[in-house]
Amino acid sequence: QSGGSQFGRALDMILLLVETDERPILLHCQKGKDRTGLLAMMLQHCVTRDEKNSIIESYRLSEVLLGETELSKGKGKRAKNSSSGSGSQLDWSRFRGSPAAAMEQTLDWIDASYGSMDGYLDMIGFAEEKRKRLRNACRR
């Protein structure tokens, strides 16, 4: 729920760029998942009107492309949890990877909370008029 305004601003900036600049846009972070994956999911929905299963599959592919499959099977490094002060170990492998279930659960939550992806996008200020402009600009 937090972050809606930031996603709205990011989508507005991408819309501005694709309408005014011919150059490609690169979205990235360390692994291309989490917030970047959510932004990519929203863009995929807006531009292609892809169904839920196609979006889930696209997210899952990032795990394969990034070589995260071994890490997601629990072969990640364990690091001391410095915030606990107790010397406990934190298994960082739980936070790696891009399993399809993560995106599926996210989309299910959006549907349950906002009725649909379009409902969420409306709520953050990226209404149908902007989505249509984005689709049209990306088809040029």
Disulfide bonds with the S-S distance in Angstrom:
none
